[in-house]
Amino acid sequence: MKAIVFAAALLAAAPALADSAKSVKAGTYTIDSPHSEVLFSVSHFGLSNFSGVLSGVEGTMKLDPAKPLDTQLEVSVATGTVSTPVDKLTGELRDPEWFDAAKFPKATFVSKKVTQTGAETADIAGELTLRGVTRPVTLHAKFVGAGLNPMKKVYTVGFDATGVIKRTEFGVSKYAPMIGDEVTLTIHAAFEAAN
């Protein structure tokens, strides 16, 4: 019962806790890894879409709401954390024909240019390195919220982002095109103030 009351109090307080995009504190932030993830979705024989997730996200962001175009982002995700609803597939995705997690344990994204597209949205153009191959990728980011995390007492800012890559451009061609070449990425990221 106490847990339910506590959860209800947190939900009730959420609007008061959240800052708008313009009032976010400027500074350097680090990824809150347990609350960040990269989801991927791919066509399965053209009959359905199939998804998986990567965790183990790390990285930093330099952010000043007064100068949003100067935002700098550098993040990585551990390829060995890949997970799907199918245990056999999860294991295979770590193999050399897919992520090759033993040889390339991390995928990285480094921002190069930020273009504001709305009051709480921006396009982040950067370079994605996967399996040792670097390609330009643009992520479409949306501000979710910011404020003091009531559990950890740390100022936190959150974003969602989406993007599309072609896996064959990174040397992942197994079963293409039966299993789709285009991979849709959905990223949920929480960043904690470093100072």
C-alpha angles and dihedrals in degrees: 000000000000090000091053092049091047092049091049090051091052092050092048091050096046098091091050092048096052122091122207119248091258094054097050113130114255117235147081118314134191126210117265091223100194089055099045130079144163116225122194130195129191136177112263106213089319088285101095142346122259126201141198138172140228123203131176092087117176134173151097139262130198109205136177115172089204089059105029093162089064092061113134122201132183119170139160135193127206108243092203090067092069112136135181134171088259114074094201092052092047089058093046093051089063091056126100094263091060127022094344087211095182093058098031106031095172140042114205137199123197120186120231103173136011121204118189111226100175144348091288103014137079141169114236113202114195148128125282118201115198125164089355093303120116121205135165114260132177120211121200105219131196127192111238104180148300138214144099112323101234093212101044097027090226125131106248136184124195135203138178120209138182134196143156128231134177108236094205089064087065095048096263102126105140112136092357126181094017087059103044122265093209113078120194114215123204116186128193111190134178119191125197123210110255095203 
